[in-house]
Amino acid sequence: MNEAIEGQLCGNVISCFVYLAPLPTFYRIYKRKSTEGFQSLPYVVAQFSALLWLYYALVDNDEVLLITINTFGIITEFVYIAMYTAYASKEARNFTVKLFLSMNVGLFTLTVLLTYFLVEASYRVHVLGWVCAAISVSVFAAPLGIVLRVIRTRSVEFMPFTLSLFLTLSAITWFFYGLLKKDPFVAAPNVLGFIFGVLQMVLYAIYRNAKKVIKEKLPERIINIVALGTSEVHPVDVQPDCDDEIVVVVVEGGA
């Protein structure tokens, strides 16, 4: 077994854990029969990203393990989206269905048709690679929201260290896989993923024992999209409910 395959196997295992990370959130939704202000956008975007990377892997013809992880991601995210629509309010449900149909059905189908019929076969992989890399970069930039909030509130309550660690490990693994396969479209975006993952862990180390009380008026529950591996994304619940002014208290841990 060559190093590239070993690296991708490792990346697949780590990515599976990150795909399964929202399970506690959806167990909570199931128990309470309500989405409680959680947003569906991260799950829809995660599936859209996995669809594009699956198409890229199929066109590339030599990406069996890339096919397996993204197939798993597509199925997992579909289950999340289905559960969300089952327990969401009418307004949130309608938004989710429209977003799913426009992005994961409409836009993805349009991408497939345009690249298949308008792009020569010899250039198709490169065009798809650029599309996937561009989406990866935009997704990897999403953690800026929670990074800024951690700095502002001095609280890491909603930025779990284990998630940041797995995201960083995933970015490292997929970077070296892309490097070994000489695939810049897989390798390059994960440099940004690694930087943001390390940044989150550094912030966790700085603020995990911070003692600070901050009053801040917060919007409805905010979901932050965090990326990993081949542009997979994972939602992080950033704040509890709603439009009321709340007090975030971070108590310094004892020795």
Secondary structure, 3 states (H helix, E strand, C coil): CCHHHHHHHHHHHHHHHHHHCCHHHHHHHHHHCCCCCCCCHHHHHHHHHHHHHHHHHHHHCCCHHHHHHHHHHHHHHHHHHHHHHHHCCHHHHHHHHHHHHHHHHHHHHHHHHHHHHCCCHHHHHHHHHHHHHHHHHHHHCCCHHHHHHHHHHCCCCCCCHHHHHHHHHHHHHHHHHHHHCCCHHHHHHHHHHHHHHHHHHHHHHHHCCCCEEEEEECCCCCEEEEEECCCEEEEEECCCCCCCEEEEEECCCCC
